[in-house]
Amino acid sequence: MTQIEDLFARNRLWAQRIKEINPEFFSTLAKQQSPEFLWIGCADSRVPANEIIDLPPGGVFVHRNIANVVVPSDLNCLSVIQYAVEVLGVKHIIVCGHYGCGGVKASMEDVNHGLIDNWLVHIRDVARLHDDEFKKAMTEEEKTDRLCELNVIEQVRNVANTTIMRNAWASGSKVQVHGWVYSIADGVVHGLCTHTSEGFQESVGSKAAE
């Protein structure tokens, strides 16, 4: 059996297990998509949205890219946000980064990574905005983890500054944008900030607020 054939076999076993637990699961799922959450996360294979927040298929609308970046030039991400807010009517947008992010680490290296450097420049911009903080005595791991947090916070602001969100809030929408960071080491999510129609607030007690 090849690796791809193994995946087909795994899929059939998974579908069978689900139907044994809930015979109507797939027929019900096929009729609608009504998640209350949009997840904008990192493409890292160790950070699966549904599993982390323990929601079944259909519970969360997902967009992932390298280092969970949200920029005006990314029409893919903006289209996802617009669909989630204007069509699906999600109540919460979650920007979730993770400690030890490879994209964040790469952005801190003074080497040529090729094409991806055009994407990493957005994270380098975040680091530049907080240049004074990175001049403090910190280990490389501490610097990386701190930039992971700051990157999430900046991307939350970027989501909030899109015309999509400004129009939604102007129309009375109560959708909230949250910044989270996930620890692969223990599986726990930490809240960093929240942006609502009323403004931005960092979470009390988070590392980012220290």
C-alpha positions as CSV (number, residue, x, y, z in Angstrom):
1,M,0.0,0.0,0.0
2,T,1.4,3.4,-0.9
3,Q,1.2,6.4,1.4
4,I,-1.6,7.9,-0.6
5,E,-3.6,4.7,-0.6
6,D,-3.0,4.6,3.2
7,L,-4.6,8.0,3.4
8,F,-7.7,6.8,1.5
9,A,-7.9,3.8,3.9
10,R,-7.6,6.1,6.9
11,N,-10.4,8.3,5.5
12,R,-12.8,5.5,5.2
13,L,-12.1,4.2,8.7
14,W,-12.6,7.8,10.1
15,A,-15.9,8.2,8.2
16,Q,-17.0,4.8,9.5
17,R,-16.2,5.7,13.1
18,I,-18.1,9.0,12.8
19,K,-21.2,7.3,11.4
20,E,-21.1,4.7,14.1
21,I,-21.2,7.5,16.7
22,N,-23.7,9.7,14.9
23,P,-25.4,8.1,11.8
24,E,-26.8,11.5,10.8
25,F,-23.5,13.5,11.2
26,F,-22.6,13.8,7.5
27,S,-26.1,14.2,6.1
28,T,-26.7,17.0,8.6
29,L,-23.2,18.6,7.9
30,A,-23.8,18.6,4.2
31,K,-26.9,20.7,4.5
32,Q,-25.4,23.8,6.1
33,Q,-22.2,25.7,7.2
34,S,-22.8,27.9,10.1
35,P,-19.7,28.3,12.2
36,E,-19.4,31.1,14.7
37,F,-15.6,31.3,14.5
38,L,-13.1,32.2,11.8
39,W,-9.6,30.9,12.6
40,I,-6.6,32.7,10.9
41,G,-3.7,30.5,11.9
42,C,-0.2,29.3,10.9
43,A,0.1,26.6,8.2
44,D,2.3,24.6,10.6
45,S,1.1,21.0,10.6
46,R,1.3,20.9,14.4
47,V,-1.3,23.6,14.8
48,P,-4.7,22.1,13.7
49,A,-7.5,24.6,14.4
50,N,-10.4,22.2,15.1
51,E,-8.4,19.9,17.3
52,I,-6.9,22.7,19.4
53,I,-10.3,24.2,20.3
54,D,-12.0,20.8,20.3
55,L,-14.7,21.6,17.7
56,P,-16.0,19.1,15.1
57,P,-16.1,19.7,11.3
58,G,-18.4,22.7,10.6
59,G,-17.6,24.4,13.8
60,V,-14.8,26.7,12.6
61,F,-14.1,28.4,9.3
62,V,-10.3,28.2,8.7
63,H,-7.6,30.2,6.8
64,R,-4.0,29.3,7.3
65,N,-0.7,30.7,6.0
66,I,2.9,31.0,7.0
67,A,3.1,32.8,10.4
68,N,-0.6,33.8,10.4
69,V,-0.1,37.1,8.5
70,V,-2.9,39.4,7.4
71,V,-1.9,42.0,4.9
72,P,-3.9,44.2,2.4
73,S,-2.2,42.6,-0.6
74,D,-3.4,39.1,0.3
75,L,-6.7,38.8,-1.5
76,N,-7.1,35.2,-0.5
77,C,-7.1,36.1,3.2
78,L,-9.3,39.2,2.7
79,S,-11.8,37.1,0.7
80,V,-12.0,34.6,3.6
81,I,-12.6,37.3,6.1
82,Q,-15.3,38.9,3.9
83,Y,-17.1,35.6,3.4
84,A,-16.9,34.7,7.1
85,V,-18.2,38.1,8.2
86,E,-20.7,39.0,5.5
87,V,-22.0,35.6,4.5
88,L,-21.4,33.2,7.3
89,G,-22.0,35.8,10.0
90,V,-19.2,34.6,12.3
91,K,-19.2,36.2,15.8
92,H,-15.5,35.8,16.5
93,I,-12.3,36.0,14.4
94,I,-9.3,34.3,16.0
95,V,-5.8,35.1,14.9
96,C,-3.7,32.3,16.4
97,G,0.0,32.1,16.3
98,H,2.2,29.7,18.1
99,Y,5.5,29.7,20.0
100,G,8.5,28.5,18.1
101,C,7.0,29.5,14.8
102,G,9.3,28.6,11.9
103,G,8.2,31.6,9.9
104,V,8.9,34.0,12.8
105,K,12.3,32.4,13.4
106,A,13.2,32.7,9.7
107,S,12.3,36.4,9.7
108,M,14.9,37.0,12.4
109,E,17.7,35.3,10.4
110,D,20.1,37.4,8.4
111,V,20.2,35.0,5.5
112,N,18.5,34.7,2.1
113,H,15.5,32.3,2.2
114,G,14.4,33.0,-1.4
115,L,10.8,33.6,-2.4
116,I,9.5,33.4,1.2
117,D,11.5,36.5,2.1
118,N,8.8,38.5,0.3
119,W,6.3,37.2,2.9
120,L,8.6,37.3,5.9
121,V,9.2,41.1,5.4
122,H,5.8,41.6,7.0
123,I,7.1,40.0,10.2
124,R,10.3,41.9,10.0
125,D,8.2,45.1,9.9
126,V,6.6,44.0,13.2
127,A,10.1,43.5,14.8
128,R,11.2,46.9,13.5
129,L,8.2,48.5,15.2
130,H,9.3,47.1,18.5
131,D,13.1,47.5,18.0
132,D,13.6,49.0,21.4
133,E,12.1,46.0,23.1
134,F,14.4,43.6,21.3
135,K,17.5,45.5,22.5
136,K,16.9,44.2,26.0
137,A,18.8,41.2,27.3
138,M,16.9,38.2,26.0
139,T,17.7,34.7,24.8
140,E,17.1,33.8,21.2
141,E,14.1,31.7,22.3
142,E,12.7,34.6,24.3
143,K,13.1,36.9,21.3
144,T,11.3,34.4,19.0
145,D,8.5,33.8,21.4
146,R,8.0,37.5,22.0
147,L,8.0,38.2,18.3
148,C,5.4,35.4,17.9
149,E,3.2,37.3,20.3
150,L,3.8,40.7,18.8
151,N,3.1,39.4,15.3
152,V,-0.3,38.1,16.5
153,I,-1.2,41.4,18.0
154,E,-0.2,43.3,14.8
155,Q,-2.2,40.9,12.7
156,V,-5.3,41.5,14.9
157,R,-4.9,45.2,14.3
158,N,-4.5,44.5,10.6
159,V,-7.8,42.5,10.5
160,A,-9.5,45.3,12.4
161,N,-8.2,47.9,9.9
162,T,-9.6,46.1,6.8
163,T,-12.5,47.8,5.1
164,I,-14.4,44.6,5.8
165,M,-14.3,45.0,9.5
166,R,-14.7,48.8,9.5
167,N,-17.8,48.4,7.4
168,A,-19.2,45.6,9.5
169,W,-18.7,47.6,12.7
170,A,-20.2,50.7,11.1
171,S,-23.3,48.6,10.3
172,G,-23.6,47.6,13.9
173,S,-22.0,44.1,13.8
174,K,-20.7,42.9,17.1
175,V,-18.0,40.5,15.7
176,Q,-14.9,40.4,17.8
177,V,-11.3,39.9,16.7
178,H,-9.1,37.9,19.2
179,G,-5.3,37.4,19.3
180,W,-4.2,34.0,20.7
181,V,-0.9,32.2,20.9
182,Y,-0.6,28.4,21.1
183,S,2.0,26.5,23.0
184,I,2.9,23.3,21.1
185,A,4.9,22.2,24.2
186,D,1.7,21.8,26.3
187,G,-1.2,22.3,24.0
188,V,-2.5,25.4,25.8
189,V,-3.8,28.5,24.2
190,H,-3.1,32.0,25.7
191,G,-5.2,35.1,25.0
192,L,-3.2,38.1,24.0
193,C,-5.7,40.7,22.9
194,T,-9.2,41.5,21.7
195,H,-10.4,44.1,19.2
196,T,-14.1,45.0,19.1
197,S,-16.1,47.9,17.5
198,E,-15.2,49.8,20.7
199,G,-11.4,49.5,20.4
200,F,-8.4,47.4,21.1
201,Q,-7.4,45.8,24.5
202,E,-4.6,43.6,25.5
203,S,-5.4,40.7,27.8
204,V,-4.6,41.2,31.4
205,G,-1.9,38.8,32.6
206,S,-0.6,37.9,29.2
207,K,3.1,38.0,28.5
208,A,2.4,40.6,25.9
209,A,0.8,42.9,28.5
210,E,3.8,42.7,30.8
